[in-house]
Amino acid sequence: MSASSLSGDDIFVSLEPPPLEEDPSHAIRSFRNLSQIIPQIALERGSFLNVTEDSLRKEIEARPSPHDKNMPDETPTKLKKSATNLAEFEEDFNNARADLNRLICAAQNEAAISLDFVSLLISSVRPAAGTTSMSPHLKSHVPVGSLGADRIKSSPYVEDMSVCLGWKTQAVSAASERLARAAERLAEEAGLEKNYWEQVEKIAVSGEVLSKMRMPDYRGMGVRYGFADAGSTYKEKGIATLRRNVEGKLVVKTEGERRTKVLSVAIMRPLHGEYVRTGQYASKVNYETRDVKKEIKQARDLLFEDELFFEIARETRILGSQGITLDFGNKVMIPLPALQVAIETIDLEDQDSSMELDTGPDRVIAEAINVALHLLLSKLHRKNLTARRSIPLPLGTRTNITDTGKSEILEPLVSSLAVSPIKDSLTTLIMDLTSALKKNVI
């Protein structure tokens, strides 16, 4: 293509970037892509929401026209510069096209040589697959399958014994340290276990019944502090677990919450139309103790107190016809001819000092009633144990049906307490009748 054959309507495509024009800003803008232009427009003009067709038309009309007469005429100078640039551009374009053709031919030649090399290498293993992609020139000058390949065997690996000895020494040192720490832990654990089993031995020597416990959250030794073996039919059997704390000490853990209530008996006499407490006595249980044996004894005593009040409350329903009532589920009232007896459970911490200082006759009566209730419950246990140990009668033997609704604790107590007032009333009545008859005879 010569310079004479070029016209103004021809379109040129260059493989190199166009030369910079006189206006550097125009050259820089010509190389920017759309992702760079849009943020600049948004920064200069604001959001595209405010851009309308009318606003763009007004902006174009406001720009000066390139054909404006007032503008200076620079057409001849620009034409000379464009002709010079066109000649230089044509020369550069021809050089770039020649370089491109040379590089394409070199790449094609390299690809053909690589293809022939791979085809010849494959032909030694699979001749049919290798000859299909082999060039005719290679087929005519080189025999098929004449090029082969094999795996290169590396030199044998020589193990560095110093590295092996270092790793072995480090592993042995780490293992010895772990074994030493494990030995210390085992020695400490053995000391804690020894302390625990020494305390368990002391409990066994004291006469407590030990047993092996199997519970969902515990498996170990336990102690029986209840009265199931003595004939008790109470719902709780009284079994505590003997656990070991982190210090190796033995800890007694009973079923459910720890009990703190004991039986209290109060004597109430009428005064100005109302019954007033004149004496009270509560069972004594050592609550604050850290000795394991005393904790077991305390749990046994508090369980006995709980069972005693349970039996008393149960028998109130049997003796309801005699005026015995259960108020609010925690207080039993026994009416007698000259007084009333109130039986309830109180907390160990609620016992006031006035109860200990009271030494009146009604306090002695309350203490005697409290002791009598405990003895009657023990008698009930022995009766149940005797019935349990007795040999059952043969099947089909007729026996008298025992009265299961009989009161074993309250009825003997109420009977004994009512005897003296009734005897005094009967004696007074007989004396009055005797004196009246003697007067009539005279």
KOLNU-778909 format. One line per 3 residues: number of its first residue (from 0); for each residue x, y, z of C-alpha. Coordinates in pm, 1 decimal. Example, Ala and Ser with C-alpha at 12.3 -4.5 7.8 and 13.67 -1.06 7.14 Angstrom:
0	1230.0 -450.0 780.0; 1367.0 -106.0 714.0
//
This chain:
0	0.0 0.0 0.0; 155.6 329.7 -114.5; 93.5 678.2 14.7
3	-66.7 781.0 -317.6; -335.0 515.8 -286.3; -450.6 637.1 56.0
6	-755.2 856.0 79.8; -939.2 1024.2 362.6; -1212.8 755.9 373.7
9	-969.6 466.9 439.9; -975.9 297.3 785.1; -644.0 188.4 943.4
12	-607.0 -77.0 1213.7; -280.4 -68.1 1409.0; -136.4 -338.3 1631.3
15	43.7 -78.1 1841.2; -104.9 196.7 2057.8; -163.0 522.5 1865.5
18	90.4 799.5 1919.9; 20.2 1071.7 2171.6; -138.6 1381.4 2026.2
21	-58.5 1733.1 2109.8; -330.4 1734.1 2379.9; -208.9 1495.1 2655.7
24	-550.9 1486.9 2820.3; -709.8 1365.1 2497.4; -449.4 1087.0 2468.0
27	-502.8 978.4 2825.2; -880.0 976.0 2784.8; -853.7 762.8 2469.5
30	-694.8 474.0 2667.6; -951.0 462.3 2951.4; -1218.0 196.0 2958.6
33	-1581.5 225.6 3063.8; -1516.4 116.9 3424.6; -1286.5 421.1 3464.0
36	-1502.9 672.0 3280.2; -1830.4 605.2 3469.2; -1688.6 681.0 3820.5
39	-1535.7 1007.2 3688.3; -1868.4 1113.8 3534.7; -2047.2 1032.8 3862.3
42	-1786.2 1236.3 4056.1; -1807.2 1540.5 3823.2; -2178.9 1537.5 3734.4
45	-2335.1 1360.5 4032.5; -2581.8 1076.0 4016.1; -2721.6 960.7 3683.4
48	-3070.7 1006.5 3824.8; -3040.1 1380.4 3757.9; -2931.2 1331.8 3392.9
51	-3211.1 1372.0 3140.2; -3227.8 1402.1 2765.4; -3323.4 1771.8 2783.4
54	-3031.2 1856.5 3011.4; -2784.7 1682.3 2776.7; -2933.0 1863.5 2472.7
57	-2899.4 2201.3 2646.6; -2537.1 2125.3 2740.1; -2448.2 2034.9 2379.8
60	-2611.7 2350.2 2246.6; -2421.3 2559.8 2497.8; -2081.1 2431.8 2373.0
63	-1901.9 2641.0 2106.4; -1931.3 2498.5 1753.8; -1610.5 2394.4 1574.2
66	-1736.5 2589.4 1266.9; -1775.3 2910.1 1463.0; -1640.8 3208.7 1268.4
69	-1492.6 3364.1 1574.9; -1260.7 3064.3 1622.0; -913.9 3103.5 1464.9
72	-858.0 2912.1 1141.9; -590.5 2647.1 1194.1; -690.4 2411.1 908.8
75	-370.2 2434.8 693.7; -142.3 2365.4 986.5; -344.6 2064.0 1096.5
78	-349.3 1921.4 744.5; 31.2 1936.3 721.8; 69.1 1764.4 1059.0
81	-183.5 1491.5 968.5; 0.8 1415.6 641.3; 331.4 1377.3 829.0
84	170.3 1154.5 1091.3; 8.3 943.3 820.0; 343.6 864.7 654.1
87	502.6 772.8 984.0; 203.0 558.7 1076.3; 221.8 368.3 746.0
90	588.6 285.5 802.8; 527.0 171.4 1159.8; 231.0 -39.7 1051.0
93	436.1 -222.0 787.0; 715.3 -295.6 1034.6; 470.9 -426.0 1296.3
96	297.7 -646.6 1039.5; 627.6 -797.9 930.9; 727.7 -870.3 1291.2
99	390.5 -1030.7 1354.3; 418.8 -1258.0 1052.5; 769.5 -1361.0 1156.5
102	659.3 -1450.0 1507.4; 356.9 -1646.5 1381.8; 576.2 -1850.1 1144.7
105	825.1 -1923.9 1424.1; 547.8 -2037.1 1657.3; 398.9 -2257.8 1389.0
108	736.0 -2417.2 1321.3; 798.7 -2479.1 1692.7; 453.0 -2637.2 1733.0
111	512.6 -2865.3 1431.1; 850.6 -2975.4 1565.5; 700.2 -3046.5 1910.2
114	415.3 -3243.3 1752.3; 661.8 -3452.5 1547.7; 873.4 -3519.3 1858.6
117	575.3 -3637.1 2063.1; 438.6 -3843.7 1770.7; 774.7 -4016.0 1719.9
120	797.4 -4086.0 2093.7; 445.1 -4233.4 2098.7; 514.1 -4445.2 1790.4
123	758.0 -4658.8 1989.4; 471.0 -4772.1 2213.0; 164.8 -4726.6 1991.4
126	269.7 -4704.0 1622.3; -79.3 -4645.4 1488.0; -146.4 -4350.8 1717.8
129	194.2 -4195.2 1653.5; 193.5 -4210.8 1271.3; -148.4 -4039.2 1239.5
132	-11.3 -3707.2 1371.6; 342.1 -3738.0 1226.4; 442.7 -3505.5 940.9
135	523.6 -3657.6 594.4; 878.4 -3517.6 606.0; 947.8 -3698.3 934.7
138	795.0 -4022.2 808.9; 1022.4 -4019.9 503.2; 1347.2 -3948.7 690.4
141	1306.9 -4115.9 1032.0; 1184.7 -4474.8 1090.1; 869.7 -4515.8 1297.6
144	938.3 -4619.9 1656.9; 1309.6 -4526.0 1646.1; 1278.3 -4289.8 1949.2
147	1210.8 -4433.3 2294.7; 1201.2 -4319.6 2657.1; 1279.2 -4482.4 2989.1
150	1267.6 -4387.8 3355.8; 1593.1 -4264.3 3503.2; 1685.5 -4437.2 3824.6
153	1815.9 -4200.5 4088.2; 2105.1 -4280.6 4315.4; 2015.2 -4475.8 4632.5
156	1919.0 -4265.2 4934.3; 2176.7 -4268.7 5210.0; 2012.4 -4220.3 5548.1
159	2174.9 -3966.3 5778.8; 2211.5 -4144.8 6110.5; 2275.2 -3825.8 6303.1
162	1930.3 -3694.2 6209.3; 1770.8 -4026.4 6304.5; 1951.7 -4031.2 6636.1
165	1840.4 -3673.5 6702.7; 1474.3 -3755.9 6637.3; 1500.0 -4072.9 6846.2
168	1663.6 -3883.4 7132.9; 1396.4 -3614.5 7122.7; 1116.3 -3873.1 7117.0
171	1268.3 -4069.8 7405.5; 1312.8 -3750.7 7610.0; 951.5 -3647.0 7550.0
174	827.7 -3996.1 7638.6; 1032.7 -4000.4 7958.9; 892.4 -3661.7 8061.9
177	536.9 -3780.6 7997.8; 600.4 -4099.7 8193.8; 746.7 -3900.1 8482.8
180	440.3 -3671.7 8490.9; 210.7 -3974.8 8470.4; 399.8 -4137.7 8758.7
183	355.7 -3823.8 8968.6; -16.7 -3814.5 8891.9; -49.7 -4184.3 8975.4
186	137.5 -4137.5 9302.2; -87.7 -3845.9 9394.5; -398.0 -4042.3 9294.8
189	-279.3 -4341.2 9497.3; -239.6 -4119.1 9802.6; -590.7 -3980.6 9761.3
192	-734.6 -4329.8 9715.8; -549.7 -4452.6 10022.0; -695.8 -4170.8 10231.2
195	-1045.4 -4243.4 10095.7; -1034.6 -4616.8 10165.9; -895.8 -4561.3 10514.0
198	-1205.4 -4355.0 10594.8; -1429.2 -4620.7 10438.6; -1259.9 -4881.2 10657.8
201	-1331.0 -4674.5 10969.4; -1699.4 -4660.3 10875.2; -1710.5 -5037.1 10818.1
204	-1539.9 -5104.4 11153.1; -1792.7 -4881.8 11331.8; -2070.7 -5125.8 11233.7
207	-2229.6 -4947.2 10937.0; -2366.3 -5156.3 10650.1; -2172.7 -5087.9 10328.9
210	-2282.2 -5191.1 9982.1; -2179.4 -5145.2 9621.8; -2383.9 -4880.6 9442.6
213	-2473.7 -4880.2 9073.4; -2646.9 -4555.5 8980.3; -2666.0 -4360.0 8651.7
216	-2431.2 -4090.1 8784.8; -2228.1 -4289.4 9036.3; -2070.6 -4630.1 9077.3
219	-1892.1 -4699.7 9401.4; -1944.2 -4759.3 9771.3; -2257.4 -4667.5 9963.4
222	-2383.5 -4688.9 10322.1; -2729.7 -4782.3 10444.9; -2855.2 -4548.7 10715.0
225	-3226.8 -4621.9 10681.9; -3450.2 -4866.2 10869.9; -3562.4 -5093.9 10587.5
228	-3385.6 -5391.7 10746.4; -3547.6 -5309.6 11084.1; -3903.9 -5336.2 10954.9
231	-3964.2 -4984.8 10823.6; -4205.7 -4943.6 10533.0; -4119.5 -4578.5 10466.0
234	-4089.4 -4466.4 10105.2; -3721.8 -4371.8 10138.6; -3485.5 -4661.4 10203.9
237	-3204.5 -4445.5 10340.2; -2899.6 -4515.0 10120.5; -2612.9 -4264.2 10094.1
240	-2318.9 -4264.4 9855.4; -1961.6 -4238.2 9980.6; -1794.3 -4008.9 9729.9
243	-1439.4 -3880.0 9716.9; -1370.1 -3510.8 9667.1; -1067.9 -3358.9 9496.5
246	-874.9 -3356.8 9824.7; -925.9 -3729.7 9879.6; -1170.7 -3683.5 10166.7
249	-1484.8 -3891.8 10199.8; -1813.9 -3709.7 10144.4; -2152.8 -3855.8 10240.0
252	-2427.9 -3764.2 9993.0; -2782.6 -3864.4 10088.4; -3083.5 -3904.5 9861.6
255	-3266.9 -3583.9 9777.3; -3221.1 -3265.3 9975.0; -3057.7 -3259.9 10314.9
258	-3310.0 -3286.4 10598.3; -3316.0 -3023.7 10872.0; -3647.7 -3082.5 11051.7
261	-3711.3 -3257.8 11384.4; -4028.3 -3348.6 11576.7; -4157.5 -3094.1 11826.8
264	-4428.8 -3152.2 12092.1; -4603.5 -2855.4 12258.9; -4850.1 -2857.2 12550.8
267	-5128.7 -2596.1 12530.3; -5369.0 -2508.3 12812.9; -5676.2 -2283.6 12808.6
270	-5628.6 -1925.5 12931.9; -5903.3 -1659.8 12900.6; -6082.6 -1865.3 12641.5
273	-5773.9 -1937.7 12426.0; -5513.6 -2213.0 12429.2; -5165.4 -2090.6 12517.8
276	-4842.3 -2285.4 12490.1; -4712.0 -2370.2 12835.7; -4436.0 -2616.5 12747.4
279	-4249.6 -2743.7 12440.2; -3980.6 -2998.4 12364.0; -3804.0 -3079.1 12033.5
282	-3576.0 -3369.1 11947.6; -3206.5 -3293.8 11973.5; -2989.8 -3367.2 11669.4
285	-2633.7 -3247.8 11624.6; -2664.3 -3061.2 11295.7; -2326.6 -2893.8 11244.5
288	-2062.8 -3164.8 11221.3; -1783.6 -3254.2 10983.9; -1712.3 -3606.9 11101.7
291	-1829.4 -3875.6 10858.0; -1962.5 -4107.1 11129.0; -2158.8 -3826.0 11289.9
294	-2297.6 -3722.3 10949.6; -2431.4 -4075.2 10895.2; -2583.2 -4079.0 11245.4
297	-2736.9 -3737.4 11183.2; -2889.5 -3854.0 10853.0; -3031.8 -4160.1 11031.1
300	-3184.7 -3950.5 11311.7; -3340.1 -3697.6 11073.3; -3482.2 -3978.6 10859.1
303	-3638.5 -4130.7 11173.0; -3792.7 -3791.7 11258.6; -3935.2 -3759.3 10907.6
306	-4082.5 -4109.8 10912.2; -4230.8 -4054.6 11259.5; -4423.0 -3744.8 11156.8
309	-4532.6 -3919.5 10835.6; -4684.5 -4206.2 11038.5; -4849.2 -3961.7 11282.2
312	-5002.7 -3763.1 10994.7; -5125.8 -4086.8 10836.0; -5295.3 -4201.7 11158.3
315	-5479.8 -3871.0 11200.3; -5715.4 -3986.0 10923.5; -5790.2 -4301.7 11123.9
318	-5856.8 -4111.7 11449.0; -6041.7 -3821.3 11293.5; -6360.1 -3916.2 11480.6
321	-6184.1 -3844.2 11811.2; -6121.8 -3481.7 11717.0; -5757.6 -3522.7 11604.2
324	-5687.5 -3288.6 11312.4; -5402.3 -3214.5 11073.3; -5367.3 -2839.9 11018.1
327	-5205.7 -2724.1 10692.4; -5034.7 -3061.6 10651.5; -4761.6 -2989.1 10906.1
330	-4928.7 -2967.3 11249.0; -5129.4 -3234.4 11434.5; -5367.7 -3120.6 11710.6
333	-5476.0 -3374.4 11977.2; -5758.5 -3245.2 12204.7; -5766.2 -3380.5 12562.8
336	-6003.6 -3299.0 12852.4; -5773.5 -3042.8 13021.1; -5521.4 -2955.7 12751.3
339	-5421.3 -2985.7 12385.7; -5110.4 -3148.1 12238.7; -4958.7 -2994.6 11922.0
342	-4717.8 -3212.8 11721.2; -4525.5 -3056.6 11434.4; -4184.7 -3048.7 11266.9
345	-3958.5 -2749.1 11310.1; -3624.9 -2657.5 11156.8; -3316.8 -2710.4 11365.1
348	-3217.8 -2349.1 11317.5; -3559.3 -2227.1 11437.6; -3520.0 -2366.8 11789.1
351	-3508.7 -2073.4 12028.4; -3320.4 -2060.2 12357.0; -3641.5 -2029.0 12558.5
354	-3720.7 -2392.0 12475.6; -3399.2 -2501.3 12650.8; -3452.7 -2275.4 12952.2
357	-3810.3 -2396.0 13007.9; -3815.6 -2639.1 13304.6; -4186.9 -2634.5 13392.4
360	-4407.2 -2943.5 13438.8; -4563.6 -2908.0 13094.1; -4218.1 -2913.3 12937.1
363	-4152.2 -3246.1 13112.5; -4484.8 -3377.8 12982.1; -4391.9 -3266.0 12627.2
366	-4055.1 -3441.3 12653.6; -4220.4 -3761.3 12777.7; -4467.8 -3753.8 12487.4
369	-4182.8 -3698.7 12238.6; -3987.4 -3994.5 12375.2; -4301.0 -4209.5 12379.8
372	-4368.1 -4135.9 12012.8; -4016.9 -4248.2 11918.8; -4055.1 -4567.1 12120.8
375	-4392.4 -4644.3 11963.0; -4242.2 -4607.7 11613.2; -3961.4 -4847.4 11710.1
378	-4224.8 -5089.0 11836.7; -4405.6 -5059.9 11503.2; -4080.1 -5143.9 11320.9
381	-4029.9 -5453.2 11536.0; -4388.0 -5563.2 11474.3; -4343.4 -5529.7 11097.7
384	-4011.4 -5716.3 11110.9; -4168.7 -6000.5 11312.3; -4453.8 -6029.4 11062.4
387	-4202.8 -6031.7 10779.4; -3997.2 -6309.4 10936.6; -4295.2 -6526.5 11032.3
390	-4362.7 -6836.9 10824.0; -4658.9 -6781.5 10592.5; -4961.3 -7002.6 10638.4
393	-5043.0 -7262.7 10374.8; -5259.2 -7160.4 10083.1; -5630.4 -7203.4 10144.0
396	-5601.8 -7162.1 10521.0; -5870.6 -6937.8 10668.5; -5734.9 -6665.7 10887.8
399	-5883.8 -6364.6 11051.4; -5831.4 -6056.7 10841.1; -5600.5 -5819.9 11025.2
402	-5707.7 -5464.2 11073.1; -5476.8 -5266.5 10843.6; -5630.8 -4936.0 10954.2
405	-5530.8 -4970.2 11317.8; -5337.4 -4687.3 11480.3; -5012.8 -4805.3 11634.3
408	-4871.5 -4471.8 11758.0; -5140.4 -4212.1 11829.4; -5407.6 -4440.6 11975.5
411	-5189.9 -4578.3 12259.4; -5063.3 -4225.5 12331.8; -5408.9 -4067.2 12336.2
414	-5544.1 -4349.8 12549.8; -5269.0 -4315.3 12808.8; -5300.5 -3936.3 12819.4
417	-5677.8 -3947.1 12856.6; -5678.7 -4207.3 13136.2; -5564.5 -3973.8 13415.0
420	-5811.6 -3688.2 13342.8; -6098.7 -3933.4 13298.9; -6001.6 -4114.7 13620.7
423	-5995.6 -3783.7 13809.8; -6333.4 -3682.6 13667.0; -6482.7 -4021.6 13751.1
426	-6341.6 -4006.3 14104.3; -6482.6 -3657.6 14156.5; -6822.7 -3769.3 14027.6
429	-6830.9 -4072.8 14258.6; -6732.1 -3863.5 14559.8; -7006.4 -3614.3 14485.7
432	-7266.6 -3890.3 14451.6; -7147.0 -4057.0 14773.1; -7169.2 -3737.5 14972.3
435	-7518.6 -3665.8 14832.3; -7644.9 -4013.1 14925.7; -7506.6 -3985.1 15277.3
438	-7691.3 -3657.4 15328.5; -8021.7 -3809.6 15210.7; -7981.8 -4109.1 15441.4
441	-7923.5 -3887.3 15743.0
//
